[in-house]
Amino acid sequence: MAAVIVIGAGIIGASVAFRLAQAGASVTVLEATRIGAGTSGTSFCWTNAHDKAPRPYHDLNVAGMKAHRALRDEFAATPWLHENGCLEWADEAGREKQRQRVERLQGWGYAAEWIGAAELRELAPDVDPAAVGDAPVAWFPEEGWVDPVVYAQAMLAAAGRLGARVVIGARVARLDVRAGKATGVTTADGTAHFADAVVNCTGRWADDAGFEPGLRIPLAPTAGLLVFTPPVATGLDRVLQAPDCHIRPDGAGRLLVCRNDAEFDPAAAPRPSVDLPEVRDLLRRARVILPAIGPVEPEAVRLGIRAIPRDGYSAVGPLPQVQGYYAAVTHSGVTLAAFLGMAVADEVARGITRPELATFRPARFFG
Ligand SMILES: Cc1cc2nc3c(=O)[nH]c(=O)nc-3n(C[C@H](O)[C@H](O)[C@H](O)COP(=O)(O)OP(=O)(O)OC[C@H]3O[C@@H](n4cnc5c(N)ncnc54)[C@H](O)[C@@H]3O)c2cc1C
């Protein structure tokens, strides 16, 4: 039985660990802080392939959505998965782009349709029609969102039932290599952990010190603000993509409001407060769309750092410099996790090359 170390217990590491254990590997997960402490705990978490051109990246995200859905057949309950669809409308300036995108998605066989006012009322009765105006509304019934930390815990528990070990508070300080082959890792406390293969699932830390400069995945991270309301009186149960404001439920009546495509400069406010003008503005926009939430104050704000490989696309595959060393680092990781878990396990534990990953190899960064 091959021994495999997975570094990082975010949504990607947890998925990879579960599928590796299922493939018969002896798995050890080493996590520096806690399960879901990284980007997976500060994400909008929308499962989609909405705007993920070119085609191979779109297809990868569709595979991610399908893999999440398929977990319903494998687990008695999937409380982390909310497949309630997404509604989108755009302002004047964005409508032509939206029309082209919907057309392209339909051409690719993706579930995307235009709906009228009556359907919008049925799908999201709390949305004020005046906030939408005469904007065409697109409906994506197969999209939704995932609670990544609930998901990661479930995957690691399932991996544990198959014999995997999860070590919390174990920061990997070094990859150990002998004669060009990974032999394991050494953690910050000096403990050596031996393995036949090592999978790096450290997300935004994949270019961090601790990994040899020649083994770091080059990243171009951006930051996003996530604003949480207290429990509010709305029955919204879908993702809303409105102009400059994206909203979804976050459990127990709370809403998560953000601009999922926008960047925030963390240098301006490394620990953003609920009093930031951007935070207030987001809630004001949410209130225009959902007047029923009333004059609510933000309850919390979090800063999320996106784990984006330098060219914007996933980096999943072996690193050519060291045999037995593999990376699974990506943005859109909430959508992709369930699929990547299976694909990485196929490649690392079963020796099966997955064609879906052909254009996403980390080797492209290493000449
Ligand atoms: C604002 C924002 C919005 C987003 N919106 C979406 C969305 O709508 N849909 C979507 O699909 N994706 C979205 N994403 C992206 C998605 O959240 C990430 O791609 C995903 O969470 C990455 O998961 P991960 O497991 O790779 O990384 P992480 O969750 O960051 O996990 C990495 C783990 O590795 C650990 N670690 C790091 N270094 C070490 C070390 N040396 N030793 C041991 N452990 C280590 C960390 O502690 C951490 O727990 C969004 C991200 C942000 C920031």
The ligand as a Tripos MOL2 file, in Angstrom:
@<TRIPOS>MOLECULE
LIG
   53    58     1     0     0
SMALL
NO_CHARGES

@<TRIPOS>ATOM
      1 C1        -13.4650   36.0140   -1.9200 C.3       1 LIG1
      2 C2        -13.4190   34.6480   -2.5490 C.ar      1 LIG1
      3 C3        -14.5040   34.1880   -3.2610 C.ar      1 LIG1
      4 C4        -14.4620   32.9100   -3.8420 C.ar      1 LIG1
      5 N1        -15.5620   32.4780   -4.5070 N.ar      1 LIG1
      6 C5        -15.5800   31.2290   -5.0090 C.ar      1 LIG1
      7 C6        -16.7580   30.7310   -5.6010 C.ar      1 LIG1
      8 O1        -17.7860   31.4230   -5.6450 O.2       1 LIG1
      9 N2        -16.7380   29.4690   -6.1180 N.ar      1 LIG1
     10 C7        -15.6060   28.6800   -6.0720 C.ar      1 LIG1
     11 O2        -15.6430   27.5530   -6.5550 O.2       1 LIG1
     12 N3        -14.4690   29.1390   -5.5070 N.ar      1 LIG1
     13 C8        -14.4340   30.3860   -4.9750 C.ar      1 LIG1
     14 N4        -13.3050   30.8510   -4.3810 N.ar      1 LIG1
     15 C9        -12.0900   30.0230   -4.4350 C.3       1 LIG1
     16 C10       -12.0980   28.8730   -3.4500 C.3       1 LIG1
     17 O3        -12.5840   29.3170   -2.2030 O.3       1 LIG1
     18 C11       -10.6830   28.3160   -3.3310 C.3       1 LIG1
     19 O4        -10.2270   27.9290   -4.6170 O.3       1 LIG1
     20 C12       -10.6180   27.1110   -2.4110 C.3       1 LIG1
     21 O5        -11.1760   27.3950   -1.1440 O.3       1 LIG1
     22 C13        -9.1610   26.6780   -2.2520 C.3       1 LIG1
     23 O6         -9.1600   25.5680   -1.3770 O.3       1 LIG1
     24 P1         -7.7880   24.9000   -0.9560 P.3       1 LIG1
     25 O7         -8.1340   23.7060   -0.1620 O.co2     1 LIG1
     26 O8         -6.9110   24.7450   -2.1400 O.co2     1 LIG1
     27 O9         -7.0640   26.0120   -0.0640 O.3       1 LIG1
     28 P2         -7.2590   26.3750    1.4710 P.3       1 LIG1
     29 O10        -8.6520   26.3000    1.8850 O.co2     1 LIG1
     30 O11        -6.5580   27.6850    1.6630 O.co2     1 LIG1
     31 O12        -6.4820   25.2280    2.2200 O.3       1 LIG1
     32 C14        -5.0690   25.1710    2.2710 C.3       1 LIG1
     33 C15        -4.6930   24.6150    3.6360 C.3       1 LIG1
     34 O13        -3.2990   24.3700    3.6520 O.3       1 LIG1
     35 C16        -2.8160   24.6780    4.9310 C.3       1 LIG1
     36 N5         -1.3720   24.9280    4.8080 N.ar      1 LIG1
     37 C17        -0.7530   25.9340    4.1550 C.ar      1 LIG1
     38 N6          0.5870   25.8060    4.2290 N.ar      1 LIG1
     39 C18         0.8190   24.6760    4.9400 C.ar      1 LIG1
     40 C19         2.0020   24.0070    5.3550 C.ar      1 LIG1
     41 N7          3.2340   24.4690    5.0460 N.pl3     1 LIG1
     42 N8          1.8770   22.8680    6.0910 N.ar      1 LIG1
     43 C20         0.6440   22.3580    6.4000 C.ar      1 LIG1
     44 N9         -0.5010   22.9780    6.0430 N.ar      1 LIG1
     45 C21        -0.4220   24.1090    5.3070 C.ar      1 LIG1
     46 C22        -3.5980   25.9140    5.3400 C.3       1 LIG1
     47 O14        -3.6240   26.0850    6.7470 O.3       1 LIG1
     48 C23        -4.9710   25.6000    4.7660 C.3       1 LIG1
     49 O15        -5.8280   24.9930    5.7030 O.3       1 LIG1
     50 C24       -13.3070   32.1010   -3.7480 C.ar      1 LIG1
     51 C25       -12.2170   32.5620   -3.0040 C.ar      1 LIG1
     52 C26       -12.2810   33.8160   -2.3930 C.ar      1 LIG1
     53 C27       -11.1300   34.2690   -1.5800 C.3       1 LIG1
@<TRIPOS>BOND
     1     1     2 1
     2     2     3 ar
     3     2    52 ar
     4     3     4 ar
     5     4     5 ar
     6     4    50 ar
     7     5     6 ar
     8     6     7 ar
     9     6    13 1
    10     7     8 2
    11     7     9 ar
    12     9    10 ar
    13    10    11 2
    14    10    12 ar
    15    12    13 ar
    16    13    14 ar
    17    14    15 1
    18    14    50 ar
    19    15    16 1
    20    16    17 1
    21    16    18 1
    22    18    19 1
    23    18    20 1
    24    20    21 1
    25    20    22 1
    26    22    23 1
    27    23    24 1
    28    24    25 2
    29    24    26 1
    30    24    27 1
    31    27    28 1
    32    28    29 2
    33    28    30 1
    34    28    31 1
    35    31    32 1
    36    32    33 1
    37    33    34 1
    38    33    48 1
    39    34    35 1
    40    35    36 1
    41    35    46 1
    42    36    37 ar
    43    36    45 ar
    44    37    38 ar
    45    38    39 ar
    46    39    40 ar
    47    39    45 ar
    48    40    41 1
    49    40    42 ar
    50    42    43 ar
    51    43    44 ar
    52    44    45 ar
    53    46    47 1
    54    46    48 1
    55    48    49 1
    56    50    51 ar
    57    51    52 ar
    58    52    53 1
@<TRIPOS>SUBSTRUCTURE
     1 LIG1         1 GROUP 0 **** ****
